[in-house]
Amino acid sequence: MVIRIAEAEDAPKIAYIHVETWRAAYRGQIADAVLDALDVGRGMDMWRGRIKNAHGVIFIAEEKGNITGFCDLIPSRDPDADPQTVAEIVAIYVLPAQWGKGVGRALCDSAVAEARRQGFKAMTLWVLATNQASQLFYQAMGFHADGASKTEKAIGGSDLHEVRFRMEI
């Protein structure tokens, strides 16, 4: 497996992984109508823009030329965090067929190393409050729930209840 920085031509595969992972991981936690409405084409434009504007670093996991996952690392967006010292994993998604094979761990390790290299002192991420599998993964990586929570609106107006995890680096 190779971890590398995303390039504009990776946007279609990133969008595909994003949609497929949401549909697999969040079925039963987010309304089916929301998951079924996800659109790879719309996601492709969004990811192409994120890569082009380079607000942070997007890592790609690649195996034998096939992209199997990605991780988006940026300075924290949270109002109670200093974006100079706290990094945030905005997204980390791995194709469902690759779950449990170390792809997520390799992506997370790369994000932690990059955050340290950039001088950040801590990292955060938001996870659905109902997503126990992801929470266990983040705990195994060294993150812990820090008590913060929020509710976001999904496509179609569904409420997404999230909790924040944090790790000092």
N, C-alpha and C positions, 0 to 999 in steps of 0.2 A: 504494500500500500504506500502511496505517495501522498503527502499533504503539500499543497501548493496554494498560491494566491490566485483567486478567481480572475478571469479575463472576460471581456464583454461577450465573447462567443460561448461562454459557459451559461449564460442567462437562461436559454431554453431548458437545459437540464436541471438547473437550480430550481426553476419554476415548477418543473415536473416533480422533482423530489419534494418540494414544499407542499404541493397539492396532494400527492400520494401519501405522504407521511401524515398530513392533517387528517385525511380520510381514514387512515388505518388507526392512528393513535387516539383520535378524538371521537370516533364513532361511539355513541352512547353518552358522551360528555358534552357534545355540542349538537344542536339540532341537525337532523339529517338534511333538511332543506338548505342549511348554511353550507354544509360539507359538499352537497351535490351541486351547489351553485359556484363552487370554486372554479376558476378558469385559468388554465395554464397560459393562454395567450396574454391575458391581462397581467398575470404574474411575471411573464417574460419581460414585458416593458418595465415593470417596477424594478426587477432585479438588474436589468441592463442599466437603468438609471442609477441604482445604488452602486454598482460596480464602477460606472463612469465617474460619478461624483466623489467616490472614495472618501466618505465621511469616516470610515474606519478601515478594517481589514476583513475581507471575506475569504475564508479558507475553504478549499475543496479537498475532499478525499477521493483519490482516484486509484482504481485497481485495474491493471491490464488495459488502460486507456478508457475505462468506464468510470464516470463520476458516480459515487455511491452515497455521498453526503456533503454537507456544507455547514459552516459556522460563521456567523456574522458578529464581529466584535467592534464596538464603538465606545466612545466616552459615555458615561452614564447620562441618561435623560431625566433621571429622577430629581425633583426639586430639592430633596433633602440630601443630595449627594454632590460632592465636588467633582465635576467632570475632569479636573486636572489630576485627581488622585484615585477616582473610582471608574473602572471600565465596566461595560455591560455586554453580556452575550445577548444579543437581540433575537437571534435564531440559531438553533442547532438542530438539524434534521438529517436523518439517515434513512435510506430506502428500507422499507419494512423487511425485505428479504435479507438485509445485512444486519438487522438488530442482533445484539449479543455476540458480534464478531470483532469488537474492538474499534470499530470505525468512530463511534461517538467519543470514546475515550481518547483516541488519537487526535480528533478535532479539538476536544476540550483541552487536552494537554498543549496543543499548539497555540490555542487562544491564551492560556495562562502564561506560557513562555513569552508570547508577544506582548501581553499586558505588562509583564515584569520588565521586558526589554524597553518598553516605552515609559517606564517609571511609575506605573500605577501601583497603588498600595493595596487595593481591594478590587474584587469583581462581584457583580451582581447579575441576576437573571430573574425573569418572571416566569412562573409556571402555573398552569391551571390548578386550582385548589383540589380538584377531583382527580388529577393525574398522578396517582400514587407511583406508577412505574417510573415516570420521569423523576419524581422527587427522590426515589430510592437511588436512581442513577446519579443525580446531583450530589446526594449525601455521600455516596461512594467516592465521588470525585473530590470531596472535601468541603462542599458547600453546606450551609445550614440555613433553615428558615430564620429570618431576622425579625419577624413580627409584623412587617409591612404587608398590606394587602390593598387591592384595588379592583374595581369592576370596570371592564371595557365593554363597548358595544361591538358585536360582530356584524357581519353582513346579515341583513334581515332583522336586525335589532335585538338579537339574543344577548343576554348578559353573560359575560365571561368573567368569572371570579378567579382572581390570580393572587398568588402569594409570592413574596420575594425571597430569594435565596442569596446568600452572601458568602464570600470566602476572602480572608485576608491573604495577601500574597506578598 
